[in-house]
Structures are given as structure tokens and as C-alpha cells.
């Protein structure tokens, strides 16, 4: 936004027309949120990560794994750069999930009836023609867990061997990450609560400082739009919602609030100078702050892409899109609302 644009804006006094742009972005971002998928951190399952020498089609790998290993819920992600990589995320096979559920049920039953819990464990071994090494409940549960681990490792080994044989994956680069569905749900619930708490605390601090509802609401809405901008970037690039991207989304709230507070303080608190002069001064300072941060984040995005660093890449995507939207939310939404508010209070 140039200084000439600010001059024309003050001449026309049509501040609120600028709200059309952030409104469009808001609607698009809300729609895009439905296309963002959760990662293994929040959904639970197994993630197999390997480097590969060949160029790989994610859809081809996905279909082959579904057909060869009878796994329905599979997502394959390919990274490229100086180092190519492949990530296969899948939910545990039904037999593993059923066995883990049985173990949980046995442990819960044991709290009230040890003999009944023991009989459930023995029934599993009998029905599956498995030998029992211990007849004590603690030993039976240990054996059940060992059986569950064997089943998990069989699938992991089969998938990694398949990637090595068919897609040039390197065995020495194998990484495996596993999160139980219940733990994933706990992570997701905690992350949502932290996000809500962050907005509440920020709203309280802003209201205590300015004590004016409309400017405070404008700043909160600006923060929400920044977060949605990050979500939009995730949907476009295909980044998953995870324990990496959620903190990045919360960081955008901080990036948003600093420029919005600076703008609001200049227009409402600073003595001397016209509203136009204050707006120009805030614009110059705010854009310098945001663009400096944006350049650093873009550099991190390029480096993480070239060197195939998934964690930094996911963070960079969220922050890059969020900071671009921050420029729009601050100067096309928060600023027009504040200017309208200042003009209205003068009357």
C-alpha cells in the first residue's frame, strides 16, 4: 500500500470498502480449512519415512500399498530437493487396533476382577493358537503387548521392504513414528484448548490497554484472519495439521497483534499530528516489521525445501502465508475499521 493510496483513501473517506478484500480471503480460508488433513500426531497411526533415489508418484505408492497390504487409510507424501524423500502414513491394521483395544479392556477389567481379566487374555491366546509363557495376569498382558508389537513390526518391515524394492528407498534412512489414536486425540484436544486460551488472554490484555470494544474486536478479528491465512497455505501446499503447524498458527497471532497494537496505539493514544500523518507513520513502521520477518521466513522456506527438512518447511509455509495475509488483515481490515471509528468518535 503506497502513501499515495493513503492520501486517496482520506480524500474519499470510503474506508470500509476495503473490508471486501479480507472478507473474500476469510471465506476462501474457511472453505480451505475443510481440505486440511490431520497428521499422525493428532490422528494417530504409523509414519514411515525414507529417502529415495527415484522420482515417486504419491498416488501410485498409495494405491499399491492399499492393494498389497490391505490398509485402507493411507496417505503418501513426497519431498523433493537435493534429497528426495517419501513419507507413508497409515492407520494400524484392524487386527492390531483390536488387540490394543483388548489389552485396554483387560487392564480396565483387572481393576475389579482379576480372574475375568485373565480369562479374557487366555481366550485370545487360545483362539489364535498361541502359546502362553505365563499364567499370571501381568505376564499375560506383557505377552499380549509383545504380540501387538510383532504385528506392527511385520507391517512396517513389509512396507519399508516394498519401498526399497520398487521405489529406490534407502534402508539406512528408515525412520518410524507411531502415535496411538487415543494419544493423538489428546494432543488435538489440548492444542485446541491452548489456541482458545491464547485468544482469550490476548483479548483481555488488549481490552485492558485500550478499553474500547470496537478497536479491540478489530485486532482480534485480524489475528483470526492471520491464522486462517496460515490454514489456507496449508491447504494449497498440502501441509498437514500437526504438533508442528499448530504452534506456527499460534505464532501468527503474535505477529498480527504487534502491528495491530502499534497501529491502534498511534491512532488512539498518540498525542499530536493528524490522523493521516499517524496512519502513514504506522504504515511505514508496520510494513517494515512484517516484511523483514517475511523475508526471513521465505529464506527458511527455500532452505528447508532444498534440503528436505519437513518440520521447517511446514512451519515456513504456515508463517509465509500467514504473514502475507497479515499485511491484508492489518491494512485492509484493522486500519479501515480504526479510521472509521476515529471519524465516528469525532462527530
N, C-alpha and C positions, 0 to 999 in steps of 0.2 A: 504494500500500500504506500504510494508516494505522498509527499507533503502536499502536492497539488490536489490530490484526491481528497485530502482532509479539508483543504480550502473550499472545494466544491461541495463537500458534504455540509459544511457550515453555512454555505450560501443557500443550499436547497432546504436544509433543516429536515430532510427526509431520512432520519437516522434508522427508523425501524424497518425500512425496506431492505436493509442489509441482512435482516434476520432470515430472509428467504434462503440464502446460501447455507448457513448452518442447519436450517430446518431440513433441507434436502439431504445433507450429509447425515443428519440424525436418523432420518427414515431409512436411508440405504444401509447405515450401520446396524440398525435394529434388525433389518431383514438378514444381513450377512451373519449376524450372531447365530442364527439357526443352522448355519453351514460350518460352524467351528466345532470340531470334534475334541473330545477329552483324550488326554494321553494316558499312558499306563499308570502314572502317578495318581490319577483321580478315578480312573475306571477300573483299575486292577487288571492283572494278566501278566504276560511274559513279553519281554522285549529282547530280541536277538539282534546284536549289532556286529557287522563285519565290514572290513574294507574289501573292495573288489577291483580287479584289473579291467573288467569288461564294462561296457555300457549296458545298463539294465533297464527294462521297461517295468515299472512298478505294477501295472495292471497284469502283465504276463506272469510275474512272480506270484502275485496274489491269487490268480486263478489256478496256477499249478499247485500251490500249497493247499488250497481248498480241496482240490480234487485228489491229491496224493495222500493227504494226511487227515482227511475228514474233519477239518476245522472250518467252521462257518464264519466266525468273526475274526477276520484277518485284515490288517492294514499294512501296506508296504510303502516305505518312504525311501527315496534315493537321494543322496547328496553327491554333488559334483564339484570339482575344483582341481587343485593339484593332487588331491587324494579323493578317489571315488569311494562311496560307502553305501551300504544297504541296511535298512532297519526293518525288521519284521516284528510287528506287534500282534499278538493274538491272545484270545481268552483261552484259559486252560481247557482241555478236552473234558467232556461231561463226566467221564469216569473219575477224573481227578477231583473235579468240583464235588461230585457225590461223596467221594471218600473223605474229603476235607470236611464236608458237612456232617458226615457220620462221626468223625473224630470230635467235632464240636458238640454234637448231640451226646456222645458218650461222656465227655468231660462234664457236661451240664447234669446228666443223669447221675453221675458218680457223687455229686454233692448230696443227693438224697438217698440213693440206692446203689451201693457198690456192686452188689450181685447182679442186678439188672444191667448195669453198665458193662460188666464183664461178659454177660451172656450175649449182649449186642456185638461186642468185639469178636467173641469166639464164633458167632454166627457168620460174620463176614469172612473170617479165615476158612471156615468150613465150606461155605457156598462157593468160594473161589479156589478151593483145593490147595490152600496154602498151609505150610507147616507152621506150628506155633512153637516159638522158642521159650516163651514164658507164660505161665498161667496167672501171674499176678497182674492186676489191672494196670499198674504203672508200666510194666513191661509190655503188655498188650498194646497200650497206646503208643509206646515207643516204636513197636513193630509196625503199627499202622502208619505212623509218620514216615518210617523208612520206606514202606511200600508206596506211599504217595510221592516221595522224592524220586523213587525209581521210575515211576510212571512219568513224572515231569521230565526227568533227565533223558528218558527214551525219546520223547518228542523233540526236546531241544537238540539232542545229538542228530536225530533224523533230519531235522530242518537244516542245521548247520552243514551236515554232510551233503545234503541236496544242493545247497548254495555253492559249496566248494566244487562239486562235480559239474554243475550246469551253468554257473554264472561267474566262475573265476574268483570266488571269495577266498580270502587268505585265512587259513585255520588259526594262525598265531594272533590274529586280530579279534578273535571271538570275545564278545562281551555279552553277558546275560544279566538282565534285571528283572526281578519279579516283585509284584505287589499284590497282596491278597485283595479281592473285591471289597471286603469289609473295611480294610485299611484305606483303600482308595476313596471309599465313600466318606470316611472320617476326615481325610485330607481335604476333600472337596467342601464338606460342610464347614470345616474350620476356616478355609480360605474365604468362603462367602461371608462368614461372620466377621472376619477380620476386615474385609472390604467395607461392610456396612458400618462397623465401628469407626473405621478411618473417616468416612464421610460425616458421621455424626460428630466426632471430635473436631473436625475441621470446621463444620458449620457452627459449632458452639464458639470456637475461638474467633472466627470471623465476625459473628454477631456481637460478641463482647467488645471487639475492637471498633466496629463501625456503628453498631446499634441502629441500623436501618435495614428493614426487611428486604426491600427490592434489590439494592446492591448486593446484599448477602446471597439472595437467591440466584442472582445473575452469576456470581462467582461459582456457586455450587453447580449450576447448570453447565458452566464452562468446563468444570472438572469432569462431569459426567460425559460430556461430548468428547473430551480428550480420551477418556477410557474407551468409549465406543469407536473412536478413530483407531486405537490400537487393535480392537477386535476386528475392525474392517480390514486392517492389514493382515491379520492372522487368516481371515477367510480368503483373501486374494492370493496370498503366498502359500497357504496350506499348512500354517503353523498350528500345532495342537495346543489346546488349553492344558497347562501343566503347572507344576510347582515352580517352574522357571518363569513362565509367562505371566502368572498371576501377580508376583511381586513387581514385574515390569509394568503391568497395568496400574498398580498402586503408585509406582514412581511417577506415572504421568499425572496423577492428581497433584503431587508436589510441584511438578514442573508447571502445571496450569495455575495453581494457586499463587505462586510467586509473582508472575507477571500480572495476574488479575488484582492482587492486593496492591502491587505497585501502582497500577492504573487507578484503582479506586481511591487510594490514599492521596494521589496527586489531585484528582478531581474534587474530592470531598473534604480533605484535610489540609492540603497545602494552601497557605495564605499568599495573596498577591498573584498578579498575572491573570490573563483572560482564560476562559475555558479552552479556547482554541490553542493558545500557547501551551497550556498544561497537557492537552491531548497530544500535540506534536512532540513535546518533551518525553511523554510516556511512551509514545510510539517508537521514538528513536532508541530509548533505553530498552524497551521490551523486545523489539526485534533483534537488537544486538545480543541480548541474553539468550533468546530462543535459537537464533541462527548459529551462534557459537556452539551451543550444545548440540544442535542438529548436525553440524559438520563433524563433530567428534563421534557422534553415533553412526553417521554414514561411513566414516573411516572404519569403525569397528565392524559394521555390516559387511564391507568389502573384504576385510581381512578374514573374518570368520567364514565367509563364503569361499574364498580362495583356498583357505587351509582346512576347510570342512570341520569347523568347530560348532556342532549343533546347538549347544547351550548359548553361546554368544550370538549365534545367528538368530535364534528365536527371540532373544532379548532385543537385539538390534532392530528386527522387523517391527516389533511392537512399539519400541521407542521412536523409530523413524516416522511411522505413520501417525503415531500419537502426537509428535511434535509438529508435524505439518498441519494436522487438524487443530493443534493448539493455537497456531497463528490465526486460523479462521475463527475459532471459538472466542479468542480474546478480542480481536479487532473487528470482527463482523457480527459478534453477538453481545459480548460483555460491554464493549465500548459504546455501541449504539444505545443499549439499554441505559447505561450510565448517563450518556449525553441527554437522552430523553428525560431521564429522572431529574438531572440538574436543571434543564429548561423548565420542567414542570414545577419544581420547587421554587423557582424564581417568581412564578406568576402569583 
